[in-house]
Amino acid sequence: MGSTSVEIAAAPVAVLPRWRELDWQSALVFAAAGMAVVLFALVPSTTRIAAAQLDGFSIGLIRASGAGLAALPLLLVLRPRAPQRPHDWALLLFYALGNFAGFPTLFSLGTQRTSGAHAALIMAAMPLIAGLAAMVLDRRLPGRGWFVGAAIALVGEAALVTFGNAHSGGATFAGDVIVLAGCALSALGIVAGARLSARMPPLSAALWAIAIAGIGLAPLTFMRIAATSHAYQHLTVTVWVAILQITLGAAVAANVLWLWAVSRGGLIRIAPIQFAQPVCALFFASTLLDERLTGQLLLAAAGIVFGTVTACRAARSNAAKQTSVPSPAAASGKRSVAAIAFAQLPFHRAPSIVPAANVDAVLSERIEQVIVRCREKFPAVLAAGAHRLVRAQVQIA
């Protein structure tokens, strides 16, 4: 009896730390993903705040160059593998140009001429542009669900750009078009990054692309700062904080946090968190910029978000079906551009690529293991708890 009670009392010591470790890991993964979403959602508002004292072109250059300089120490510490073939280097250069050089510049120029809410909702449609470009390269038509979702989102975008400017303070048609052009360029960069991520780790590709874009734009950035040095002499603390957020927060920290969260938590569990980004962006535009959220704006937002979610779900389910059917490309270990691009969407960066069917199987296996462990250990935990309670009562008596 004595040996049995000792074994029972010792059982929770071996079990509870594992559960605590599991809970802390899950909480940390979701916290990292949530922080990345918040950092990205802040970009339209912080760009508008910085535009109060700086021009959009300078903001875009500072964002790209500052992120590149911040990525250099990470390259030196982590020493990620560089591309090996000339074709991979070409993809990396296009990835850097579209996603980390052209997009920040055009987005900052456009956001200066439109409202933060408009810029946020135009960004929400980027997955559709990237997915369409990927499927054109794959020469593969999406399913009907994708077309339905894309049509709904397109109607929402058209209503936003055409009719939403009348009641949105600071929003202009030209600004919306410039933001849309930047998002389209970023979407093409996503496709290049997706093809590159099939042959090298996504984090390595992202760090190399950020560094290349920053180094490439650094001379132009310094020339621009020197030509407009008077504008930096009286910058407020709020503007400096906004610059740090769009440079270090959104361009570097958010990418690293999201890539780490996806690699640890799995794409299926983490990716849906990103659908909160447009909602958070509208909230920040309303609170930080005092922008009025009209009924037309909210209706357009609902159409854009609903259409994007519908299209992304349809594309992922289609990619999962294609992954489950053996093909020559799958047999050779290659994946289509659309499958990779939709795996990393809706986030317009390059997270770890895991086929949906494989992730589902792994998660199901882990869940079954947890259930079996609960069935084996839970009675022992209850018995040990009762034993400790009785012993405590005896000591009190």
VENBELDA-V94701 format. One record per residue. N is the residue number from 1. RES is the residue in three letters. PSI is psi as a letter, one per 20 degrees, with the letter a starting at -180 (* if undefined). OMEGA is omega as a letter, one per 40 degrees, with the letter a starting at -180 (NA if undefined). D_FIRST is the distance of its C-alpha to the first C-alpha in Angstrom with 1 decimal. Layout:
BEGIN
N&RES&PSI&OMEGA&D_FIRST  N&RES&PSI&OMEGA&D_FIRST
END
This chain:
BEGIN
1&MET&g&a&0.0  2&GLY&g&a&3.8  3&SER&h&i&5.5  4&THR&g&i&5.1  5&SER&h&i&6.2  6&VAL&g&i&8.7  7&GLU&g&a&10.0  8&ILE&g&a&10.5  9&ALA&h&a&12.2  10&ALA&i&a&14.2  11&ALA&g&a&15.4  12&PRO&h&a&18.1  13&VAL&h&a&19.5  14&ALA&h&a&20.6  15&VAL&g&a&21.8  16&LEU&g&i&23.6  17&PRO&h&i&26.1  18&ARG&g&i&27.3  19&TRP&h&i&28.0  20&ARG&g&i&29.7  21&GLU&g&i&31.7  22&LEU&g&a&32.7  23&ASP&g&i&33.8  24&TRP&h&i&35.8  25&GLN&g&i&37.5  26&SER&g&i&38.6  27&ALA&h&a&39.8  28&LEU&h&i&41.7  29&VAL&g&a&43.3  30&PHE&h&i&44.5  31&ALA&g&i&45.6  32&ALA&g&i&47.7  33&ALA&g&i&49.3  34&GLY&h&i&50.0  35&MET&h&i&51.6  36&ALA&g&i&53.8  37&VAL&g&a&55.0  38&VAL&g&i&55.8  39&LEU&g&i&57.7  40&PHE&h&a&59.7  41&ALA&h&i&60.4  42&LEU&i&a&61.9  43&VAL&g&i&64.5  44&PRO&g&a&67.2  45&SER&g&a&67.0  46&THR&h&i&66.9  47&THR&g&i&69.7  48&ARG&h&i&71.8  49&ILE&g&i&71.0  50&ALA&h&a&72.1  51&ALA&i&i&75.2  52&ALA&h&a&76.4  53&GLN&i&i&77.6  54&LEU&q&i&77.5  55&ASP&q&a&79.0  56&GLY&h&a&76.9  57&PHE&g&i&78.1  58&SER&h&i&77.0  59&ILE&g&i&73.6  60&GLY&g&i&73.0  61&LEU&g&i&74.1  62&ILE&g&i&71.9  63&ARG&g&a&68.9  64&ALA&g&a&69.4  65&SER&g&i&70.3  66&GLY&h&i&67.7  67&ALA&h&i&65.0  68&GLY&g&i&66.3  69&LEU&h&i&66.4  70&ALA&h&a&62.8  71&ALA&h&a&61.7  72&LEU&g&i&63.3  73&PRO&h&i&60.6  74&LEU&h&i&58.0  75&LEU&h&a&60.0  76&LEU&h&a&60.1  77&VAL&g&a&56.4  78&LEU&h&a&55.0  79&ARG&l&i&57.8  80&PRO&q&a&57.6  81&ARG&p&i&59.4  82&ALA&r&i&63.0  83&PRO&q&a&64.8  84&GLN&h&a&66.1  85&ARG&q&i&68.9  86&PRO&h&i&72.0  87&HIS&h&i&71.2  88&ASP&h&i&67.8  89&TRP&h&i&69.7  90&ALA&g&i&72.0  91&LEU&g&a&69.2  92&LEU&g&i&67.6  93&LEU&g&i&71.0  94&PHE&h&i&71.4  95&TYR&g&i&67.8  96&ALA&g&a&68.6  97&LEU&g&a&72.0  98&GLY&g&a&70.9  99&ASN&h&a&67.5  100&PHE&i&i&67.8  101&ALA&g&a&71.5  102&GLY&g&a&73.5  103&PHE&g&i&71.0  104&PRO&h&a&70.4  105&THR&g&a&74.2  106&LEU&h&a&75.2  107&PHE&g&i&72.4  108&SER&h&i&73.3  109&LEU&g&a&77.0  110&GLY&h&a&76.3  111&THR&h&i&73.9  112&GLN&h&a&76.5  113&ARG&j&i&78.8  114&THR&a&a&76.4  115&SER&r&i&73.6  116&GLY&h&i&70.0  117&ALA&g&i&68.9  118&HIS&g&i&71.4  119&ALA&h&a&70.2  120&ALA&g&a&66.6  121&LEU&h&i&67.3  122&ILE&h&i&69.5  123&MET&h&a&66.7  124&ALA&h&a&64.4  125&ALA&j&a&66.6  126&MET&h&i&66.3  127&PRO&h&i&63.7  128&LEU&g&i&66.4  129&ILE&g&i&69.0  130&ALA&g&i&66.7  131&GLY&h&i&65.4  132&LEU&g&i&69.0  133&ALA&h&i&70.2  134&ALA&g&a&67.3  135&MET&h&i&68.1  136&VAL&g&i&71.8  137&LEU&h&i&71.0  138&ASP&i&a&68.8  139&ARG&l&a&71.5  140&ARG&p&a&69.0  141&LEU&q&i&69.4  142&PRO&r&i&66.4  143&GLY&r&a&65.4  144&ARG&h&i&66.9  145&GLY&h&i&64.1  146&TRP&g&a&65.0  147&PHE&h&i&68.6  148&VAL&g&i&67.8  149&GLY&g&i&65.6  150&ALA&h&i&68.2  151&ALA&g&i&71.0  152&ILE&g&i&69.2  153&ALA&h&i&68.5  154&LEU&g&i&72.1  155&VAL&g&i&73.5  156&GLY&g&i&71.3  157&GLU&g&i&72.6  158&ALA&g&i&76.2  159&ALA&h&a&75.9  160&LEU&g&a&74.4  161&VAL&h&a&77.1  162&THR&g&a&80.0  163&PHE&i&a&79.4  164&GLY&i&a&76.8  165&ASN&h&a&79.0  166&ALA&h&a&81.1  167&HIS&j&i&78.5  168&SER&o&a&76.4  169&GLY&p&i&77.6  170&GLY&i&a&78.4  171&ALA&p&i&77.8  172&THR&q&i&80.6  173&PHE&g&a&81.2  174&ALA&g&i&81.9  175&GLY&g&i&78.6  176&ASP&g&a&76.6  177&VAL&g&i&78.4  178&ILE&g&i&77.7  179&VAL&g&i&74.0  180&LEU&h&i&74.0  181&ALA&g&i&75.8  182&GLY&g&i&73.2  183&CYS&h&i&70.3  184&ALA&g&i&72.1  185&LEU&h&i&72.5  186&SER&h&i&68.9  187&ALA&h&i&67.9  188&LEU&h&i&70.0  189&GLY&h&i&68.3  190&ILE&g&a&64.9  191&VAL&g&i&66.1  192&ALA&g&i&67.1  193&GLY&h&i&63.8  194&ALA&g&i&62.0  195&ARG&h&i&64.0  196&LEU&h&a&63.3  197&SER&i&i&59.5  198&ALA&i&a&59.4  199&ARG&i&i&60.2  200&MET&q&a&58.6  201&PRO&p&a&55.7  202&PRO&h&i&56.6  203&LEU&h&i&55.7  204&SER&g&i&58.0  205&ALA&g&a&60.8  206&ALA&g&a&60.5  207&LEU&g&i&60.6  208&TRP&g&a&63.5  209&ALA&g&i&65.4  210&ILE&g&a&64.8  211&ALA&g&a&66.1  212&ILE&g&i&69.1  213&ALA&g&a&70.1  214&GLY&g&i&69.8  215&ILE&h&a&71.7  216&GLY&h&a&74.4  217&LEU&i&a&75.1  218&ALA&g&i&74.8  219&PRO&g&i&78.5  220&LEU&h&i&79.6  221&THR&g&i&77.1  222&PHE&h&i&78.4  223&MET&g&a&82.0  224&ARG&g&i&81.2  225&ILE&g&i&79.6  226&ALA&h&a&82.6  227&ALA&h&a&85.0  228&THR&k&a&83.3  229&SER&h&a&82.0  230&HIS&h&a&83.5  231&ALA&h&a&80.9  232&TYR&i&a&78.0  233&GLN&h&a&79.4  234&HIS&k&i&78.5  235&LEU&p&i&75.3  236&THR&r&i&73.0  237&VAL&h&a&69.3  238&THR&g&i&68.4  239&VAL&g&i&70.4  240&TRP&g&i&68.8  241&VAL&g&i&65.3  242&ALA&g&i&66.4  243&ILE&g&i&67.7  244&LEU&h&a&64.4  245&GLN&g&a&62.5  246&ILE&h&a&64.6  247&THR&f&a&64.8  248&LEU&h&a&61.4  249&GLY&g&a&59.3  250&ALA&g&a&60.6  251&ALA&h&a&62.0  252&VAL&f&a&59.3  253&ALA&g&a&56.1  254&ALA&h&i&56.0  255&ASN&g&a&56.5  256&VAL&g&a&53.8  257&LEU&g&a&51.3  258&TRP&g&i&52.1  259&LEU&g&i&52.0  260&TRP&g&a&48.6  261&ALA&g&a&47.1  262&VAL&g&a&48.4  263&SER&h&a&47.2  264&ARG&g&a&43.7  265&GLY&i&a&43.4  266&GLY&q&a&45.5  267&LEU&g&a&48.9  268&ILE&h&a&48.0  269&ARG&h&a&45.6  270&ILE&h&a&47.9  271&ALA&g&a&51.4  272&PRO&i&i&51.6  273&ILE&h&a&51.1  274&GLN&h&a&54.6  275&PHE&i&i&56.2  276&ALA&i&a&55.6  277&GLN&g&i&58.1  278&PRO&h&i&61.3  279&VAL&g&i&59.8  280&CYS&h&a&58.8  281&ALA&g&i&62.2  282&LEU&h&i&64.0  283&PHE&g&i&61.9  284&PHE&h&i&62.8  285&ALA&h&a&66.5  286&SER&h&a&66.5  287&THR&g&a&64.8  288&LEU&h&a&66.1  289&LEU&i&a&69.6  290&ASP&k&i&70.2  291&GLU&p&a&71.2  292&ARG&p&i&71.6  293&LEU&n&a&69.6  294&THR&r&i&72.1  295&GLY&h&i&71.5  296&GLN&g&i&73.3  297&LEU&g&i&71.1  298&LEU&h&i&67.9  299&LEU&g&i&69.1  300&ALA&h&i&70.0  301&ALA&g&i&66.6  302&ALA&g&i&64.8  303&GLY&g&a&67.0  304&ILE&g&a&66.4  305&VAL&g&a&62.7  306&PHE&g&i&62.3  307&GLY&h&i&64.6  308&THR&g&i&62.9  309&VAL&g&i&59.4  310&THR&g&a&60.8  311&ALA&g&a&62.5  312&CYS&h&i&59.6  313&ARG&g&i&57.2  314&ALA&h&i&59.7  315&ALA&h&a&60.3  316&ARG&g&i&56.6  317&SER&h&i&56.1  318&ASN&h&i&59.2  319&ALA&h&i&57.9  320&ALA&h&i&54.6  321&LYS&g&i&56.4  322&GLN&h&i&58.6  323&THR&h&a&55.6  324&SER&i&a&54.0  325&VAL&p&a&57.3  326&PRO&q&i&58.0  327&SER&r&i&61.3  328&PRO&h&i&63.1  329&ALA&g&i&62.4  330&ALA&h&a&58.6  331&ALA&h&a&58.7  332&SER&j&i&60.4  333&GLY&j&a&57.8  334&LYS&q&i&60.4  335&ARG&q&a&60.0  336&SER&q&i&62.8  337&VAL&g&a&64.0  338&ALA&g&i&63.3  339&ALA&g&i&59.7  340&ILE&g&a&59.1  341&ALA&g&i&61.1  342&PHE&h&i&59.4  343&ALA&h&a&56.0  344&GLN&i&i&56.8  345&LEU&r&e&58.5  346&PRO&i&i&58.7  347&PHE&p&a&58.2  348&HIS&l&i&61.4  349&ARG&a&a&59.8  350&ALA&m&i&58.3  351&PRO&r&a&54.5  352&SER&p&a&52.4  353&ILE&o&i&53.5  354&VAL&p&i&50.8  355&PRO&q&a&51.8  356&ALA&g&a&50.5  357&ALA&g&i&49.2  358&ASN&g&i&47.3  359&VAL&g&i&45.8  360&ASP&g&i&44.8  361&ALA&g&i&43.1  362&VAL&g&i&41.2  363&LEU&g&i&40.1  364&SER&g&i&39.0  365&GLU&g&i&36.9  366&ARG&g&i&35.2  367&ILE&g&i&34.6  368&GLU&h&i&33.0  369&GLN&g&i&30.7  370&VAL&g&i&29.7  371&ILE&g&i&29.0  372&VAL&g&i&26.9  373&ARG&h&i&24.9  374&CYS&g&a&24.4  375&ARG&h&a&23.2  376&GLU&g&a&20.6  377&LYS&h&a&19.4  378&PHE&g&i&20.1  379&PRO&h&i&17.1  380&ALA&h&i&14.9  381&VAL&g&i&17.2  382&LEU&g&a&17.0  383&ALA&g&i&13.3  384&ALA&h&i&13.4  385&GLY&g&i&16.4  386&ALA&g&i&15.0  387&HIS&g&i&12.0  388&ARG&h&i&14.9  389&LEU&g&i&17.1  390&VAL&g&a&15.0  391&ARG&h&i&14.6  392&ALA&h&i&18.3  393&GLN&h&i&19.3  394&VAL&g&i&17.5  395&GLN&h&i&19.5  396&ILE&g&i&22.6  397&ALA&*&NA&22.3
END
